[in-house]
């Protein structure tokens, strides 16, 4: 793993210990609903992915939950009958998935690794990849799209969430005070800040060209898109949507 990934791996382990929002596993009730066919998942903070972005039935569908530990998307999809592998950089996030799977009797695999390197998987292994907002934690996003395309079968689907880079224009401390003050440029790198704080994630604001054209350059056709925010929790939510979700289909030309 790169130094950035090692740092973020430890930071996410700490987030699990602290019980932050994106490390909190789903409930037994959610699993029971999924088993009966009533389910949704999110790849951004607030909105749920449209049901028609998924196959009508997920039974037997091979799903990779990419950078998706935390006991959230993976267990829901496993409860629908999908063959799920959860891949994440954080051991403790993966343990959340394992704990839910054990408690609920779900067949679910976990693999620890860096999202830019999926060499543990053979070409054209999966039918579907679910990739929640996570590529903010890597320096270069294009390898993620290339690896996703490699491990997806032809006409397989990639559902991903990512940040609109406009979020990273503003001073975070000022925003907490209700003020939007431009302080950075895009692309944004936390490594350019004065200090790296142990236990806090390093984040990167990628250009929309790398996020969108990066997918098409990797062999995807973007078939769906929507925007989202933090549900009104942040000052910027009142001005612009800062998250994007896409549905992309791999097509061999």
Phi and psi in degrees as GROMACS dihedral restraints (atoms count N, CA, C in turn):
[ dihedral_restraints ]
;  ai    aj    ak    al  type     phi  dphi    fc
    3     4     5     6     1   -71.3    20    10
    4     5     6     7     1   165.1    20    10
    6     7     8     9     1   -62.0    20    10
    7     8     9    10     1   -37.3    20    10
    9    10    11    12     1   -62.7    20    10
   10    11    12    13     1   -44.3    20    10
   12    13    14    15     1   -65.5    20    10
   13    14    15    16     1   -41.0    20    10
   15    16    17    18     1   -61.8    20    10
   16    17    18    19     1   -42.3    20    10
   18    19    20    21     1   -62.2    20    10
   19    20    21    22     1   -47.4    20    10
   21    22    23    24     1   -69.9    20    10
   22    23    24    25     1   -29.9    20    10
   24    25    26    27     1   -61.0    20    10
   25    26    27    28     1   -47.0    20    10
   27    28    29    30     1   -65.9    20    10
   28    29    30    31     1   -38.3    20    10
   30    31    32    33     1   -64.4    20    10
   31    32    33    34     1   -39.6    20    10
   33    34    35    36     1   -71.4    20    10
   34    35    36    37     1   -33.7    20    10
   36    37    38    39     1   -59.0    20    10
   37    38    39    40     1   -40.8    20    10
   39    40    41    42     1   -67.4    20    10
   40    41    42    43     1   -36.6    20    10
   42    43    44    45     1   -61.5    20    10
   43    44    45    46     1   -37.5    20    10
   45    46    47    48     1   -62.3    20    10
   46    47    48    49     1   -45.8    20    10
   48    49    50    51     1   -59.6    20    10
   49    50    51    52     1   -35.7    20    10
   51    52    53    54     1   -84.6    20    10
   52    53    54    55     1    -9.2    20    10
   54    55    56    57     1    70.3    20    10
   55    56    57    58     1    34.2    20    10
   57    58    59    60     1   -69.4    20    10
   58    59    60    61     1   164.3    20    10
   60    61    62    63     1   -51.6    20    10
   61    62    63    64     1   -46.5    20    10
   63    64    65    66     1   -83.5    20    10
   64    65    66    67     1    11.1    20    10
   66    67    68    69     1  -116.4    20    10
   67    68    69    70     1     4.1    20    10
   69    70    71    72     1   -90.1    20    10
   70    71    72    73     1   119.7    20    10
   72    73    74    75     1   -71.3    20    10
   73    74    75    76     1   159.5    20    10
   75    76    77    78     1   -72.7    20    10
   76    77    78    79     1   165.7    20    10
   78    79    80    81     1   -92.1    20    10
   79    80    81    82     1   166.9    20    10
   81    82    83    84     1   -59.4    20    10
   82    83    84    85     1   -39.1    20    10
   84    85    86    87     1   -61.5    20    10
   85    86    87    88     1   -38.5    20    10
   87    88    89    90     1   -64.9    20    10
   88    89    90    91     1   -40.2    20    10
   90    91    92    93     1   -64.2    20    10
   91    92    93    94     1   -43.5    20    10
   93    94    95    96     1   -62.4    20    10
   94    95    96    97     1   -40.7    20    10
   96    97    98    99     1   -63.5    20    10
   97    98    99   100     1   -41.7    20    10
   99   100   101   102     1   -62.5    20    10
  100   101   102   103     1   -38.5    20    10
  102   103   104   105     1   -63.3    20    10
  103   104   105   106     1   -30.0    20    10
  105   106   107   108     1   -91.4    20    10
  106   107   108   109     1     1.6    20    10
  108   109   110   111     1    98.2    20    10
  109   110   111   112     1     2.2    20    10
  111   112   113   114     1  -104.9    20    10
  112   113   114   115     1    99.3    20    10
  114   115   116   117     1  -153.3    20    10
  115   116   117   118     1   155.2    20    10
  117   118   119   120     1  -146.9    20    10
  118   119   120   121     1   158.7    20    10
  120   121   122   123     1  -138.3    20    10
  121   122   123   124     1   162.3    20    10
  123   124   125   126     1  -118.4    20    10
  124   125   126   127     1   152.8    20    10
  126   127   128   129     1  -122.1    20    10
  127   128   129   130     1     0.8    20    10
  129   130   131   132     1  -126.8    20    10
  130   131   132   133     1  -170.3    20    10
  132   133   134   135     1   -76.7    20    10
  133   134   135   136     1   -35.1    20    10
  135   136   137   138     1  -123.6    20    10
  136   137   138   139     1   -52.9    20    10
  138   139   140   141     1   -74.5    20    10
  139   140   141   142     1   154.2    20    10
  141   142   143   144     1   -97.3    20    10
  142   143   144   145     1   149.9    20    10
  144   145   146   147     1   -67.5    20    10
  145   146   147   148     1   133.5    20    10
  147   148   149   150     1   -56.4    20    10
  148   149   150   151     1   137.0    20    10
  150   151   152   153     1   -61.0    20    10
  151   152   153   154     1   -31.8    20    10
  153   154   155   156     1   -75.7    20    10
  154   155   156   157     1     1.9    20    10
  156   157   158   159     1   -80.3    20    10
  157   158   159   160     1   -10.9    20    10
  159   160   161   162     1  -109.3    20    10
  160   161   162   163     1   160.1    20    10
  162   163   164   165     1   -59.8    20    10
  163   164   165   166     1   156.5    20    10
  165   166   167   168     1   -58.1    20    10
  166   167   168   169     1   -40.0    20    10
  168   169   170   171     1  -125.7    20    10
  169   170   171   172     1   139.5    20    10
  171   172   173   174     1  -101.9    20    10
  172   173   174   175     1     2.9    20    10
  174   175   176   177     1   -60.9    20    10
  175   176   177   178     1   121.0    20    10
  177   178   179   180     1    80.7    20    10
  178   179   180   181     1    -3.3    20    10
  180   181   182   183     1   -73.8    20    10
  181   182   183   184     1   131.2    20    10
  183   184   185   186     1   -86.9    20    10
  184   185   186   187     1   114.8    20    10
  186   187   188   189     1  -116.9    20    10
  187   188   189   190     1   133.7    20    10
  189   190   191   192     1  -107.4    20    10
  190   191   192   193     1   116.4    20    10
  192   193   194   195     1   -90.2    20    10
  193   194   195   196     1   100.7    20    10
  195   196   197   198     1   -91.7    20    10
  196   197   198   199     1   121.6    20    10
  198   199   200   201     1    54.2    20    10
  199   200   201   202     1    48.5    20    10
  201   202   203   204     1  -132.8    20    10
  202   203   204   205     1    29.4    20    10
  204   205   206   207     1   -70.6    20    10
  205   206   207   208     1   168.0    20    10
  207   208   209   210     1   124.0    20    10
  208   209   210   211     1    -0.5    20    10
  210   211   212   213     1    71.5    20    10
  211   212   213   214     1    37.3    20    10
  213   214   215   216     1  -119.0    20    10
  214   215   216   217     1   -84.9    20    10
  216   217   218   219     1   -63.7    20    10
  217   218   219   220     1   -44.9    20    10
  219   220   221   222     1   -57.0    20    10
  220   221   222   223     1   -53.5    20    10
  222   223   224   225     1   -61.4    20    10
  223   224   225   226     1   -36.9    20    10
  225   226   227   228     1   -60.3    20    10
  226   227   228   229     1   -48.7    20    10
  228   229   230   231     1   -66.8    20    10
  229   230   231   232     1   -35.7    20    10
  231   232   233   234     1   -64.5    20    10
  232   233   234   235     1   -36.4    20    10
  234   235   236   237     1   -68.1    20    10
  235   236   237   238     1   -20.8    20    10
  237   238   239   240     1   -81.8    20    10
  238   239   240   241     1    -9.6    20    10
  240   241   242   243     1   108.6    20    10
  241   242   243   244     1     1.7    20    10
  243   244   245   246     1   -73.0    20    10
  244   245   246   247     1   153.7    20    10
  246   247   248   249     1   -92.9    20    10
  247   248   249   250     1   101.4    20    10
  249   250   251   252     1  -105.3    20    10
  250   251   252   253     1   134.8    20    10
  252   253   254   255     1  -120.8    20    10
  253   254   255   256     1   125.2    20    10
  255   256   257   258     1  -102.3    20    10
  256   257   258   259     1   126.0    20    10
  258   259   260   261     1  -119.2    20    10
  259   260   261   262     1   126.3    20    10
  261   262   263   264     1  -155.9    20    10
  262   263   264   265     1   159.4    20    10
  264   265   266   267     1   -84.2    20    10
  265   266   267   268     1   -14.9    20    10
  267   268   269   270     1  -105.0    20    10
  268   269   270   271     1   121.2    20    10
  270   271   272   273     1   -61.9    20    10
  271   272   273   274     1   -40.1    20    10
  273   274   275   276     1   -73.6    20    10
  274   275   276   277     1   -30.0    20    10
  276   277   278   279     1   -65.7    20    10
  277   278   279   280     1   -42.6    20    10
  279   280   281   282     1   -63.8    20    10
  280   281   282   283     1   -35.0    20    10
  282   283   284   285     1   -63.9    20    10
  283   284   285   286     1   -28.5    20    10
  285   286   287   288     1   -62.9    20    10
  286   287   288   289     1   -43.2    20    10
  288   289   290   291     1   -65.1    20    10
  289   290   291   292     1   -42.3    20    10
  291   292   293   294     1   -64.1    20    10
  292   293   294   295     1   -39.1    20    10
  294   295   296   297     1   -64.6    20    10
  295   296   297   298     1   -45.6    20    10
  297   298   299   300     1   -63.1    20    10
  298   299   300   301     1   -43.3    20    10
  300   301   302   303     1   -60.6    20    10
  301   302   303   304     1   -42.6    20    10
  303   304   305   306     1   -65.0    20    10
  304   305   306   307     1   -44.4    20    10
  306   307   308   309     1   -66.8    20    10
  307   308   309   310     1   -34.5    20    10
  309   310   311   312     1  -102.2    20    10
  310   311   312   313     1     0.4    20    10
  312   313   314   315     1    67.7    20    10
  313   314   315   316     1    39.5    20    10
  315   316   317   318     1   -97.2    20    10
  316   317   318   319     1   145.0    20    10
  318   319   320   321     1   -91.6    20    10
  319   320   321   322     1   104.4    20    10
  321   322   323   324     1  -147.2    20    10
  322   323   324   325     1   134.7    20    10
  324   325   326   327     1  -106.0    20    10
  325   326   327   328     1   150.6    20    10
  327   328   329   330     1  -126.7    20    10
  328   329   330   331     1   142.8    20    10
  330   331   332   333     1  -137.7    20    10
  331   332   333   334     1   130.5    20    10
  333   334   335   336     1   -92.2    20    10
  334   335   336   337     1   134.3    20    10
  336   337   338   339     1   176.8    20    10
  337   338   339   340     1  -179.4    20    10
  339   340   341   342     1   -97.4    20    10
  340   341   342   343     1   131.1    20    10
  342   343   344   345     1   -62.0    20    10
  343   344   345   346     1   -18.7    20    10
  345   346   347   348     1   -82.3    20    10
  346   347   348   349     1    -6.4    20    10
  348   349   350   351     1  -134.9    20    10
  349   350   351   352     1   100.3    20    10
  351   352   353   354     1  -107.5    20    10
  352   353   354   355     1    30.9    20    10
  354   355   356   357     1   -63.6    20    10
  355   356   357   358     1   -15.0    20    10
  357   358   359   360     1   -68.4    20    10
  358   359   360   361     1   -16.3    20    10
  360   361   362   363     1  -108.3    20    10
  361   362   363   364     1   142.1    20    10
  363   364   365   366     1   -75.1    20    10
  364   365   366   367     1   163.6    20    10
  366   367   368   369     1   -58.5    20    10
  367   368   369   370     1   144.3    20    10
  369   370   371   372     1    51.4    20    10
  370   371   372   373     1    51.3    20    10
  372   373   374   375     1   -88.6    20    10
  373   374   375   376     1   -36.9    20    10
  375   376   377   378     1  -111.8    20    10
  376   377   378   379     1   152.4    20    10
  378   379   380   381     1   -90.1    20    10
  379   380   381   382     1   -29.0    20    10
  381   382   383   384     1  -146.9    20    10
  382   383   384   385     1   136.9    20    10
  384   385   386   387     1  -119.2    20    10
  385   386   387   388     1   131.0    20    10
  387   388   389   390     1  -113.3    20    10
  388   389   390   391     1   120.4    20    10
  390   391   392   393     1  -130.8    20    10
  391   392   393   394     1    88.6    20    10
  393   394   395   396     1   -64.7    20    10
  394   395   396   397     1   169.8    20    10
  396   397   398   399     1   -49.7    20    10
  397   398   399   400     1   110.8    20    10
  399   400   401   402     1  -155.8    20    10
  400   401   402   403     1   -20.8    20    10
  402   403   404   405     1   -74.7    20    10
  403   404   405   406     1     3.5    20    10
  405   406   407   408     1   -68.8    20    10
  406   407   408   409     1   -13.8    20    10
  408   409   410   411     1   -98.8    20    10
  409   410   411   412     1    10.8    20    10
  411   412   413   414     1  -127.1    20    10
  412   413   414   415     1   154.1    20    10
  414   415   416   417     1   -77.4    20    10
  415   416   417   418     1   -33.8    20    10
  417   418   419   420     1  -130.1    20    10
  418   419   420   421     1   116.4    20    10
  420   421   422   423     1   -86.0    20    10
  421   422   423   424     1   -24.1    20    10
  423   424   425   426     1   -60.0    20    10
  424   425   426   427     1   -36.1    20    10
  426   427   428   429     1   -61.3    20    10
  427   428   429   430     1   -27.2    20    10
  429   430   431   432     1   -62.9    20    10
  430   431   432   433     1   -46.6    20    10
  432   433   434   435     1   -65.2    20    10
  433   434   435   436     1   -39.8    20    10
  435   436   437   438     1   -65.2    20    10
  436   437   438   439     1   -43.3    20    10
  438   439   440   441     1   -68.5    20    10
  439   440   441   442     1   -38.3    20    10
  441   442   443   444     1   -60.8    20    10
  442   443   444   445     1   -43.6    20    10
  444   445   446   447     1   -64.3    20    10
  445   446   447   448     1   -37.5    20    10
  447   448   449   450     1   -64.9    20    10
  448   449   450   451     1   -43.7    20    10
  450   451   452   453     1   -86.8    20    10
  451   452   453   454     1    -7.4    20    10
  453   454   455   456     1   -85.9    20    10
  454   455   456   457     1   144.6    20    10
  456   457   458   459     1   -71.3    20    10
  457   458   459   460     1   160.3    20    10
  459   460   461   462     1   -59.1    20    10
  460   461   462   463     1   135.3    20    10
  462   463   464   465     1    69.4    20    10
  463   464   465   466     1    13.3    20    10
  465   466   467   468     1   -72.1    20    10
  466   467   468   469     1   162.5    20    10
  468   469   470   471     1  -115.8    20    10
  469   470   471   472     1   137.7    20    10
  471   472   473   474     1  -114.7    20    10
  472   473   474   475     1   118.1    20    10
  474   475   476   477     1  -109.6    20    10
  475   476   477   478     1   115.8    20    10
  477   478   479   480     1  -133.4    20    10
  478   479   480   481     1   149.3    20    10
  480   481   482   483     1  -118.1    20    10
  481   482   483   484     1   144.8    20    10
  483   484   485   486     1  -156.7    20    10
  484   485   486   487     1   167.5    20    10
  486   487   488   489     1   -86.4    20    10
  487   488   489   490     1   138.5    20    10
  489   490   491   492     1   -68.8    20    10
  490   491   492   493     1   124.6    20    10
  492   493   494   495     1   -63.0    20    10
  493   494   495   496     1   -13.3    20    10
  495   496   497   498     1   -57.3    20    10
  496   497   498   499     1   -27.6    20    10
  498   499   500   501     1   -55.1    20    10
  499   500   501   502     1   -36.4    20    10
  501   502   503   504     1   -86.1    20    10
  502   503   504   505     1     2.7    20    10
  504   505   506   507     1   -69.9    20    10
  505   506   507   508     1   -28.8    20    10
  507   508   509   510     1  -101.8    20    10
  508   509   510   511     1   150.1    20    10
  510   511   512   513     1   -66.8    20    10
  511   512   513   514     1   120.6    20    10
  513   514   515   516     1   -64.7    20    10
  514   515   516   517     1   -39.9    20    10
  516   517   518   519     1   -67.2    20    10
  517   518   519   520     1   -39.6    20    10
  519   520   521   522     1   -65.4    20    10
  520   521   522   523     1   -37.7    20    10
  522   523   524   525     1   -64.0    20    10
  523   524   525   526     1   -36.9    20    10
  525   526   527   528     1   -60.2    20    10
  526   527   528   529     1   -24.5    20    10
  528   529   530   531     1   -91.3    20    10
  529   530   531   532     1     3.1    20    10
  531   532   533   534     1    89.0    20    10
  532   533   534   535     1    13.6    20    10
  534   535   536   537     1  -116.8    20    10
  535   536   537   538     1   138.8    20    10
  537   538   539   540     1  -106.3    20    10
  538   539   540   541     1   107.3    20    10
  540   541   542   543     1  -122.9    20    10
  541   542   543   544     1   116.8    20    10
  543   544   545   546     1   -64.5    20    10
  544   545   546   547     1   125.9    20    10
  546   547   548   549     1  -134.2    20    10
  547   548   549   550     1   -12.4    20    10
  549   550   551   552     1  -134.4    20    10
  550   551   552   553     1   171.1    20    10
  552   553   554   555     1  -116.0    20    10
  553   554   555   556     1   164.3    20    10
  555   556   557   558     1  -113.3    20    10
  556   557   558   559     1   133.3    20    10
  558   559   560   561     1   -69.4    20    10
  559   560   561   562     1   149.8    20    10
  561   562   563   564     1  -106.2    20    10
  562   563   564   565     1   141.2    20    10
  564   565   566   567     1  -134.0    20    10
  565   566   567   568     1   125.3    20    10
  567   568   569   570     1   -65.2    20    10
  568   569   570   571     1   -20.0    20    10
  570   571   572   573     1   -69.2    20    10
  571   572   573   574     1   -14.5    20    10
  573   574   575   576     1   -87.2    20    10
  574   575   576   577     1    -5.7    20    10
  576   577   578   579     1   -72.6    20    10
  577   578   579   580     1   166.5    20    10
  579   580   581   582     1   -68.2    20    10
  580   581   582   583     1   -32.5    20    10
  582   583   584   585     1  -144.3    20    10
  583   584   585   586     1   149.7    20    10
  585   586   587   588     1  -102.3    20    10
  586   587   588   589     1   122.0    20    10
  588   589   590   591     1   -96.5    20    10
  589   590   591   592     1   124.4    20    10
  591   592   593   594     1   -61.8    20    10
  592   593   594   595     1   132.2    20    10
  594   595   596   597     1    91.9    20    10
  595   596   597   598     1    -9.4    20    10
  597   598   599   600     1  -110.0    20    10
  598   599   600   601     1   136.4    20    10
  600   601   602   603     1   -67.9    20    10
  601   602   603   604     1   147.1    20    10
  603   604   605   606     1   -90.5    20    10
  604   605   606   607     1   128.5    20    10
  606   607   608   609     1  -120.9    20    10
  607   608   609   610     1   155.7    20    10
  609   610   611   612     1  -137.1    20    10
  610   611   612   613     1   130.3    20    10
  612   613   614   615     1   -98.3    20    10
  613   614   615   616     1   102.8    20    10
  615   616   617   618     1   -83.7    20    10
  616   617   618   619     1   152.8    20    10
  618   619   620   621     1   -69.0    20    10
  619   620   621   622     1   155.2    20    10
  621   622   623   624     1   -65.1    20    10
  622   623   624   625     1   -28.2    20    10
  624   625   626   627     1   -62.8    20    10
  625   626   627   628     1   -44.1    20    10
  627   628   629   630     1   -68.3    20    10
  628   629   630   631     1   -33.2    20    10
  630   631   632   633     1   -74.3    20    10
  631   632   633   634     1   -45.3    20    10
  633   634   635   636     1   -93.5    20    10
  634   635   636   637     1   -55.2    20    10
  636   637   638   639     1   -65.1    20    10
  637   638   639   640     1   -29.5    20    10
  639   640   641   642     1   -59.1    20    10
  640   641   642   643     1   -38.2    20    10
  642   643   644   645     1   -68.3    20    10
  643   644   645   646     1   -45.9    20    10
  645   646   647   648     1   -67.8    20    10
  646   647   648   649     1   -35.7    20    10
  648   649   650   651     1   -64.0    20    10
  649   650   651   652     1   -28.3    20    10
  651   652   653   654     1   -80.2    20    10
  652   653   654   655     1    -9.2    20    10
  654   655   656   657     1   114.0    20    10
  655   656   657   658     1    14.2    20    10
  657   658   659   660     1  -100.2    20    10
  658   659   660   661     1   151.9    20    10
  660   661   662   663     1  -111.6    20    10
  661   662   663   664     1   123.4    20    10
  663   664   665   666     1   -78.9    20    10
  664   665   666   667     1   119.7    20    10
  666   667   668   669     1  -111.2    20    10
  667   668   669   670     1    -4.8    20    10
  669   670   671   672     1  -165.4    20    10
  670   671   672   673     1   152.5    20    10
  672   673   674   675     1  -156.8    20    10
  673   674   675   676     1   143.6    20    10
  675   676   677   678     1  -149.7    20    10
  676   677   678   679     1   165.0    20    10
  678   679   680   681     1  -114.2    20    10
  679   680   681   682     1   158.6    20    10
  681   682   683   684     1  -152.4    20    10
  682   683   684   685     1   172.8    20    10
  684   685   686   687     1  -145.2    20    10
  685   686   687   688     1  -164.0    20    10
  687   688   689   690     1   -88.9    20    10
  688   689   690   691     1    20.5    20    10
  690   691   692   693     1    73.5    20    10
  691   692   693   694     1    26.8    20    10
  693   694   695   696     1    85.8    20    10
  694   695   696   697     1     5.6    20    10
  696   697   698   699     1   -74.0    20    10
  697   698   699   700     1   -25.9    20    10
  699   700   701   702     1  -113.5    20    10
  700   701   702   703     1   154.7    20    10
  702   703   704   705     1   -56.8    20    10
  703   704   705   706     1   -41.8    20    10
  705   706   707   708     1   -66.5    20    10
  706   707   708   709     1   -22.0    20    10
  708   709   710   711     1   -58.8    20    10
  709   710   711   712     1   -25.7    20    10
  711   712   713   714     1   -82.2    20    10
  712   713   714   715     1    -0.7    20    10
  714   715   716   717     1  -123.7    20    10
  715   716   717   718     1   -33.7    20    10
  717   718   719   720     1  -161.3    20    10
  718   719   720   721     1   151.1    20    10
  720   721   722   723     1   -76.6    20    10
  721   722   723   724     1   132.4    20    10
  723   724   725   726     1  -112.1    20    10
  724   725   726   727     1     7.5    20    10
  726   727   728   729     1  -129.0    20    10
  727   728   729   730     1   148.9    20    10
  729   730   731   732     1  -132.4    20    10
  730   731   732   733     1   140.0    20    10
  732   733   734   735     1  -122.0    20    10
  733   734   735   736     1   139.3    20    10
  735   736   737   738     1  -128.6    20    10
  736   737   738   739     1   148.2    20    10
  738   739   740   741     1  -111.1    20    10
  739   740   741   742     1   119.2    20    10
  741   742   743   744     1  -125.7    20    10
  742   743   744   745     1   141.1    20    10
  744   745   746   747     1  -114.7    20    10
  745   746   747   748     1   131.5    20    10
  747   748   749   750     1   -79.2    20    10
  748   749   750   751     1   124.6    20    10
  750   751   752   753     1  -129.3    20    10
  751   752   753   754     1   121.8    20    10
  753   754   755   756     1   -78.4    20    10
  754   755   756   757     1   127.2    20    10
